[in-house]
Structures are given as structure tokens and as C-alpha cells.
Amino acid sequence: MEEQNSELLEKIRHQFDTGPYPRHPIEASPQGNNNFLFIHNIVTPFYLRNKSVVNPQGKVILDAGCGSGYKALALAAANPGAKIVGIDLSEESVKLARKRLAHHGIENSEFHCLSIEELPKLGQTFDYINCDDVLYLLPDLVLGLQSLKLVLKPQGIIRGNLHSLFQRGVYYRAQDVFKMMGLMESNPGDIEIAIVQEVMKSLKDDIYLKQTTWKTSRENDPEFYLANYLLQGDKGYTIPELFASLSAANLEFINMVNWRHWELTELFQSPDDLPTFLAMSLPGLEIEDQLHLFELLQPIHRLLDFWCGHPNAAEPFLPVEEWTESDWHTTRVHLHPQLKSAQVKENLIDCIGYQRPFEVSRYLSAPTVMPLKVGSGIASCLLPLWEGPQSVSSLVERWLKIRPLDPVTLEPVSQNQAFQEVVGFLSNLEVFLYVLLERLA
């Protein structure tokens, strides 16, 4: 078994030496891609777990399986002031990653040609570990997770993902076809890609394998073939297998990375009027069972993309819906960093000036499943957040100036009424992490 694993790792290493992934040009930048940076910003998972706002300055972030370095660049862009460390099996990929970050002026970074299982050799520990599009290639998933855990700081968080067995099953059948043709016995190259291309194009259009895997728009893209039809070591997993692996590695599940897109009730025509049996049983389901039921009903996600960490490492917090008035009076409000750009602020001011609703999800859609708009008055109240964190009391005072009269009674709005209204829209925005609420002692 150990010999087979070593042989597989060598195939994987060779495949990515000859075709480093992803193949973004060196000059390509993730700046401006707010959804991509939202996922790579450590503020997001730390707030989801602890309801506290972490400062990336001085944090040490590992990109495990960094490939050609594009995601390491995203980690640097999303977390200014953090140190970025990258490792990869492929020496050619590591060379590209070094070149990429140097091109973009990221000095506080280092890269090593190293396997995940060899991580302890670095002699470093990490506040956050990004292991994206890697774990499903490992011969021993639990060993890989344990290796990541060994170098994770006590309060640290790991982002990892696995290919979904249900969503990607048709590609595994395609891989079996090309294994039968002997195309994956050694490292696939141009000849093997050409054979796959010829076979797929020759199939009738209504053949299921072609209908479900073939993309005409990418038929001349070598990465398409290597990452799908000819990917060495590729395996699919289910939610129960993911949770079992985390348990075996003694890691605790935190949340799905795109958690809003795993909402089970959103699969039904009337989420507020579910069939009686489901309405009674769903609230009591464990998170693992909810996610598994989702993947059985709607296997649309290529990745089972998750955050995890050491068991019992979460900081205790009081859910926002249970806060008292005194809690709110000692709260500081932050804007999520991926909204804090000059362009978003300019568009916000434009909406305020023309009294148009501000569609916040236009600039950051990852946490939502539907477009989310706020009125121009609320937008005006939130405007100071683009300058820095604000107290709830300061936002209440601003709200009283924006809306001094009740629009129905034309009576002056009381301090308490303004407070309740501000608390209401802040609570609604916090659900989507557009604003982050920090209770002060």
C-alpha cells in the first residue's frame, strides 16, 4: 500500500510539474474579485466561528498545495500584513508561485517544495491554513488532515475541500474510460489529451457522458482535460465521509465555505410552509444530516468546501438575536473588508444622492442566495463604516438626523425608536456578514 501511495504521489507531482495549476498569467490579479477575496479573507471564517473581528496583521498563513501561486496571491491581497507560506509537491509550481508573488510586490512570503505529510519539517505553525483543491488527491485523507492539524495553532482554522462524489460522479466514469484505454498509466501529456479530445468529439451529442462532461468552449484548453478526464489520484467523497475523516483526524467542523448555498429549506418552493413531516424534523437534524440531505437532493456543488479547526477552540459568544439593549450599547460595528473599497463607497454615495436603493449583494454576492438591497436612508447611515468601525450609538445619532420624523405620524422619532430601527437593519446585514458586530467588554 505504501509503495502504491508513493507511486501515485509521484504521478501527481509529475503531472503538475508539466502542467502547473492554475494557469493564470503571472500578471493576473484577484484584486476586484470580492467574492474570491471574501473566501480567502481570514476575517470571514474567524467571525463565523467566534463572532469576533480578527486583524490579519502579523498572522502567518499557509497555502498547502499552493500550485502556481494564484491563491497565495489572493491570500496576500485579502489579508494585508500577513505572512504567506506556500508548499507544493511540484518544484515547477513552486518556482512559478515565487515568481508570481515577486511580480506583484509581495515580499513577506516564502515557498517550499514539500508534501503535506512533511509539513512539520518546516518548524512553523500557522494561524490559518488554506488547502484548496488538494485533499481529494491525497492517498490517505486522514493522514493529510492530521499533518495539517500538527502545524495549526490552537485557535487556528483550516480551509479544505473534497470533490463531491455525487456531483462529479460522471467524471469518475470518464476517468475509468480513459484508464481502460491506458491513458493514465503514466503521466498524461499532449498525446493523451489529443486522444481524449478525439474520443469525446466523436461521440454523438446525446450520449450521456458527452452531454454531462463535455464543454465545447474549453475543448482546446489542456487544463480542462488534465483537471477532469485525466486527473491522477482524483477521488470523490460524500458529506458523511467528510465528517468521518474530520472525526478520525480529531478536527471539528466549523462551517461550509459557501454556507448560504447549502440552505436546505431553500430547496423547497415555500421555505416557510414545508410539508408537516419536514417542518417538524428538519430543525432537529444535526448539521451533518442537513448537509447530507442537501447533497442527496441537490448535488450541484463540485466541492465539499469546509472550514475546520481544533476541537472546542471556538470562543463562547452570545447569539445576536439574544443580545439585550446593554449589549448593543457596547457594540462596535465593522464593515466586512471586502466591501471597503473606494469604488463601492462612490457607488453608495451615488445611490444616496439619487435616493436609490443600494444593492449591497451586487458587490459581494457570496453570502447571499438572493439580491439584497438597502434603502438610501440606511445606506446613508452606514456610510461612516467606510472610514472605520463605528459605535452603535454613533449610528443611532446619525439615523436621527437622517430620519428625524416618523413618515407615517410625522411625529419626532424618539431615541429608543431610532435605536430599535438601527439594531434591526444591522442585525439583518450581520446575517450575511456585510457588517460585523463586535461586543466590547
C-alpha positions in Angstrom: 0.0 0.0 0.0 2.8 2.4 0.9 4.5 1.7 -2.4 1.3 2.3 -4.3 0.8 5.6 -2.5 4.3 6.7 -3.3 3.8 5.8 -6.9 0.6 7.8 -7.0 2.2 10.9 -5.4 5.0 10.7 -7.9 2.4 10.7 -10.8 0.7 13.7 -9.2 4.0 15.5 -8.8 4.9 14.9 -12.4 1.5 15.9 -13.7 1.8 19.3 -12.0 5.4 19.7 -12.9 4.5 19.5 -16.6 1.2 21.5 -16.2 1.3 23.8 -13.1 -2.2 24.7 -11.9 -3.9 27.1 -12.1 -2.6 28.5 -15.4 -3.4 32.2 -14.8 -0.8 34.6 -16.3 1.8 35.9 -13.9 0.3 39.4 -14.2 -3.3 38.3 -13.4 -4.5 39.7 -10.1 -7.5 38.7 -7.9 -7.9 42.4 -6.9 -11.5 43.5 -7.5 -12.9 39.9 -7.3 -14.7 40.5 -4.0 -16.3 37.0 -3.8 -13.0 35.3 -4.3 -11.3 37.5 -1.7 -14.2 37.1 0.7 -13.5 33.4 0.9 -9.7 34.0 1.3 -10.1 36.7 3.9 -9.5 35.2 7.3 -12.0 37.7 8.8 -14.8 35.6 7.3 -14.2 32.2 9.0 -13.0 33.6 12.3 -16.1 35.7 12.5 -18.3 32.8 11.7 -16.7 30.7 14.4 -16.1 33.3 17.2 -18.3 36.4 16.3 -15.1 38.4 16.8 -13.2 40.5 14.2 -9.6 39.3 13.7 -6.8 41.5 12.4 -4.7 39.8 9.7 -1.7 41.9 10.5 1.1 39.7 11.7 -0.8 36.4 11.1 1.0 33.5 9.4 -1.0 31.8 6.7 -0.1 28.6 4.9 -1.2 27.8 1.4 -0.9 24.0 1.4 -0.7 22.8 -2.2 -0.1 26.3 -3.5 0.3 25.3 -7.1 1.3 28.2 -9.3 0.6 30.7 -6.5 -2.6 32.4 -7.6 -4.4 31.6 -4.4 -1.4 32.5 -2.4 -1.6 35.9 -4.1 -5.3 36.1 -3.2 -4.4 35.3 0.5 -1.9 38.1 0.5 -4.4 40.5 -1.2 -7.2 39.6 1.2 -5.0 39.7 4.3 -2.7 42.7 4.2 0.2 42.4 6.7 0.0 38.6 7.0 3.0 36.4 6.1 2.2 33.9 3.3 3.9 30.5 3.3 3.3 28.1 0.4 4.2 24.5 -0.1 3.7 22.1 -3.1 4.8 18.8 -4.3 5.8 20.3 -7.7 9.1 22.2 -7.9 7.9 23.9 -11.1 4.8 25.1 -9.4 6.8 26.5 -6.5 9.0 28.3 -8.9 6.0 29.9 -10.6 4.5 30.8 -7.2 7.7 32.6 -6.1 7.8 34.5 -9.4 4.1 35.4 -9.2 4.2 37.0 -5.8 7.5 38.7 -6.5 5.9 40.2 -9.7 3.1 41.6 -7.5 5.5 43.0 -4.9 4.5 40.6 -2.1 7.7 40.4 -0.1 6.5 38.7 3.1 6.2 35.3 1.6 8.2 32.0 1.2 7.6 28.8 -0.8 8.9 25.3 -0.3 8.8 22.1 -2.4 7.3 19.8 0.2 4.4 17.4 0.7 1.6 18.0 3.2 2.8 14.9 5.2 6.2 16.6 5.5 4.8 19.9 6.9 6.3 19.5 10.5 9.8 19.8 8.9 9.2 23.5 8.3 9.2 24.1 12.1 6.4 26.7 11.8 2.8 26.9 13.0 0.0 28.7 11.3 -3.0 30.9 12.2 -4.8 29.9 9.0 -4.3 27.1 6.5 -5.7 27.2 3.0 -5.7 23.7 1.4 -7.8 24.2 -1.7 -8.3 21.6 -4.5 -5.7 19.3 -2.9 -7.2 16.9 -0.3 -9.1 14.8 -2.7 -5.8 13.9 -4.4 -4.1 12.5 -1.2 -3.8 8.7 -1.0 -4.6 9.0 2.8 -7.0 11.8 3.6 -6.9 11.3 7.4 -3.1 11.4 7.4 -3.2 14.6 5.4 -5.7 16.2 7.8 -3.6 15.1 10.7 -0.5 16.7 9.2 -2.3 20.0 8.7 -3.5 19.8 12.3 0.0 19.3 13.6 1.1 22.7 12.3 -2.2 24.6 13.2 -2.1 27.0 16.1 -4.6 26.2 18.9 -7.1 28.9 17.7 -6.3 28.4 14.0 -8.6 27.5 11.2 -8.2 25.1 8.2 -10.0 25.6 4.9 -10.1 22.4 2.9 -12.3 20.8 0.3 -13.1 17.5 -1.3 -14.6 16.6 -4.6 -18.2 15.7 -4.3 -18.9 12.1 -5.3 -22.4 12.8 -6.3 -21.8 16.0 -8.4 -18.6 14.7 -10.0 -19.5 11.0 -10.4 -19.8 11.3 -14.2 -16.2 12.5 -14.4 -15.0 9.4 -12.5 -16.8 7.3 -15.1 -14.9 9.2 -17.8 -11.6 8.7 -15.9 -12.4 4.9 -15.8 -13.0 5.0 -19.6 -9.5 6.5 -20.2 -7.9 4.3 -17.7 -9.2 1.3 -19.7 -7.6 2.9 -22.7 -4.3 3.1 -20.9 -4.1 6.9 -20.9 -3.3 7.3 -17.2 -0.7 4.6 -16.7 2.0 7.2 -16.8 1.8 11.0 -16.7 -0.8 12.2 -19.3 0.6 14.7 -21.8 -0.2 16.2 -25.2 -0.7 12.8 -26.8 -3.2 11.6 -24.2 -5.0 15.0 -24.3 -5.4 14.7 -28.0 -6.8 11.2 -27.7 -9.4 12.2 -25.1 -10.3 15.2 -27.3 -10.8 13.0 -30.3 -12.9 10.4 -28.4 -15.2 13.0 -26.8 -15.7 14.9 -30.1 -16.5 11.7 -31.9 -19.3 10.7 -29.6 -22.9 11.6 -30.5 -24.1 14.7 -28.8 -26.9 12.8 -27.0 -24.5 10.3 -25.3 -24.8 10.9 -21.6 -21.0 11.1 -20.9 -20.7 13.8 -23.5 -23.8 15.7 -22.5 -22.7 15.9 -18.9 -18.9 16.5 -19.1 -18.0 18.0 -22.5 -17.5 21.8 -22.8 -17.1 23.0 -26.3 -15.8 26.3 -25.0 -12.8 24.6 -23.4 -12.1 21.9 -26.0 -8.7 23.5 -26.8 -7.8 24.1 -23.1 -5.3 21.5 -21.9 -6.1 22.3 -18.3 -9.7 21.2 -18.9 -8.6 17.7 -19.8 -5.9 17.4 -17.1 -8.2 18.6 -14.3 -11.1 16.4 -15.3 -10.7 13.5 -17.6 -7.0 12.7 -16.8 -6.6 13.9 -13.2 -4.3 11.5 -11.3 -5.5 10.4 -7.9 -8.9 12.1 -8.1 -11.4 10.8 -5.7 -15.0 11.7 -4.7 -16.4 12.0 -1.2 -19.8 12.4 0.5 -20.7 14.5 3.5 -20.7 11.5 5.9 -17.3 10.6 4.6 -16.1 14.2 5.1 -17.3 14.2 8.7 -15.9 10.7 9.4 -12.5 11.9 8.2 -12.6 15.0 10.4 -13.5 12.9 13.4 -10.7 10.4 12.7 -8.2 13.3 12.5 -9.7 14.9 15.6 -10.8 18.0 13.9 -14.0 19.9 14.4 -16.3 21.1 11.6 -16.9 24.8 11.7 -19.0 25.6 8.6 -19.2 25.2 4.8 -17.2 27.9 3.0 -20.3 28.9 0.8 -22.6 28.2 3.7 -25.6 30.2 2.4 -25.7 27.9 -0.7 -26.2 24.9 1.4 -29.5 26.1 2.9 -31.8 23.0 2.9 -35.0 25.0 3.2 -34.1 26.9 0.0 -34.7 23.8 -2.0 -38.5 24.0 -1.4 -41.0 26.1 -3.2 -42.3 27.6 0.1 -39.5 27.5 2.7 -41.9 28.9 5.3 -44.6 26.3 4.5 -42.8 23.0 4.4 -44.6 19.6 4.4 -45.5 18.8 8.0 -43.1 16.0 8.5 -40.1 18.1 7.2 -41.2 21.1 9.2 -41.2 19.1 12.4 -38.0 17.0 11.7 -35.6 19.4 9.9 -34.9 21.8 12.9 -33.7 18.8 15.0 -31.3 17.5 12.4 -27.6 17.6 13.1 -25.6 19.8 10.7 -24.1 16.7 9.1 -27.5 15.3 8.3 -28.8 18.6 6.9 -25.8 18.8 4.6 -26.1 15.2 3.6 -29.8 15.6 2.8 -28.9 18.6 0.7 -26.3 16.8 -1.4 -28.7 13.9 -1.9 -31.5 16.2 -3.1 -29.3 18.8 -5.0 -25.7 17.7 -5.8 -24.7 20.9 -7.5 -21.5 21.7 -5.7 -18.3 20.4 -7.2 -16.6 20.8 -3.9 -17.5 19.9 -0.3 -15.7 23.1 0.8 -15.4 23.5 4.5 -13.6 25.2 7.5 -12.5 23.2 10.5 -10.2 23.5 13.5 -9.1 22.0 16.8 -12.0 20.7 18.9 -13.5 23.1 21.4 -11.4 26.0 20.1 -14.3 28.4 19.4 -14.7 31.4 21.7 -18.0 31.4 23.6 -20.4 34.1 22.3 -24.0 35.2 22.7 -26.1 34.9 19.5 -27.0 38.4 18.2 -30.7 37.5 18.5 -30.2 37.1 22.2 -28.5 40.4 22.8 -30.0 42.9 25.3 -30.1 46.6 24.9 -27.0 47.0 27.0 -25.1 44.6 24.7 -25.9 46.8 21.7 -24.8 49.9 23.5 -21.3 48.4 23.9 -21.0 47.1 20.3 -18.7 48.3 17.6 -19.8 47.9 14.0 -17.3 46.9 11.3 -17.8 46.7 7.6 -16.6 43.5 6.0 -13.1 44.3 4.5 -14.2 43.1 1.0 -16.8 45.8 0.8 -14.4 48.6 1.9 -13.3 49.9 -1.4 -13.3 53.4 -2.9 -15.4 52.2 -5.8 -18.1 50.7 -3.6 -18.2 53.8 -1.5 -18.5 56.0 -4.6 -21.5 53.9 -5.8 -23.0 54.1 -2.3 -22.8 57.9 -2.3 -24.3 57.9 -5.7 -27.3 55.9 -4.5 -27.7 58.2 -1.5 -27.6 61.3 -3.7 -30.2 60.0 -6.1 -32.3 58.3 -3.3 -32.0 54.9 -5.0 -31.8 51.6 -3.1 -28.2 50.3 -2.6 -27.8 46.7 -3.8 -25.1 45.5 -1.5 -25.1 42.0 -2.9 -24.0 43.5 -6.3 -20.6 44.0 -4.8 -20.4 40.9 -2.6 -22.9 38.1 -3.6 -21.1 35.1 -1.9 -23.1 35.3 1.4 -26.5 35.6 -0.3 -28.8 33.5 -2.4 -31.0 36.4 -3.5 -30.2 40.1 -4.3 -30.1 42.2 -1.1 -30.9 45.9 -1.2 -31.0 48.6 1.5 -32.8 51.9 1.2 -30.9 55.1 0.6 -31.5 56.3 4.2 -30.0 53.1 5.6 -27.1 53.5 3.1 -26.5 57.0 4.4 -26.4 55.7 8.0 -23.8 53.1 7.0 -21.6 55.5 5.1 -19.2 56.2 8.1 -18.3 52.5 8.1 -16.2 53.1 5.0 -14.0 55.3 7.2 -13.7 52.8 10.1 -15.6 51.0 12.8 -18.4 52.9 14.5 -20.3 52.5 17.7 -24.0 51.7 17.6 -24.7 54.9 19.5 -23.0 57.0 16.8 -25.0 55.3 14.1 -28.2 55.9 16.1 -27.4 59.6 16.3 -26.8 59.7 12.6 -30.0 57.9 11.9 -31.9 60.5 14.0 -30.6 63.2 11.7 -31.4 61.2 8.5 -34.9 60.3 9.7 -36.0 62.8 12.4 -39.7 62.3 11.8 -41.8 59.2 11.6 -43.0 59.1 7.9 -46.5 57.9 9.0 -47.3 60.0 12.1 -44.9 62.9 11.3 -44.1 62.8 15.0 -40.4 63.2 16.1 -38.6 59.8 16.2 -37.6 59.0 19.8 -34.1 57.9 20.7 -35.5 54.4 21.6 -37.3 54.1 18.3 -34.2 55.1 16.3 -32.2 52.6 18.4 -34.6 49.8 17.6 -34.5 50.6 13.8 -30.7 50.7 13.7 -30.5 47.4 15.6 -33.0 45.9 13.1 -31.1 46.7 9.9 -27.7 45.9 11.5 -29.0 42.5 12.6 -30.3 41.8 9.1 -26.9 42.8 7.5 -24.9 40.8 10.0 -26.6 37.6 9.0 -24.8 37.9 5.6 -21.5 39.3 7.2 -21.9 42.6 5.4 -21.4 44.2 8.8 -19.6 42.5 11.7 -20.6 43.2 15.2 -18.0 43.3 18.0 -19.3 43.3 21.6 -16.9 45.2 23.8 -16.3 44.1 27.4 
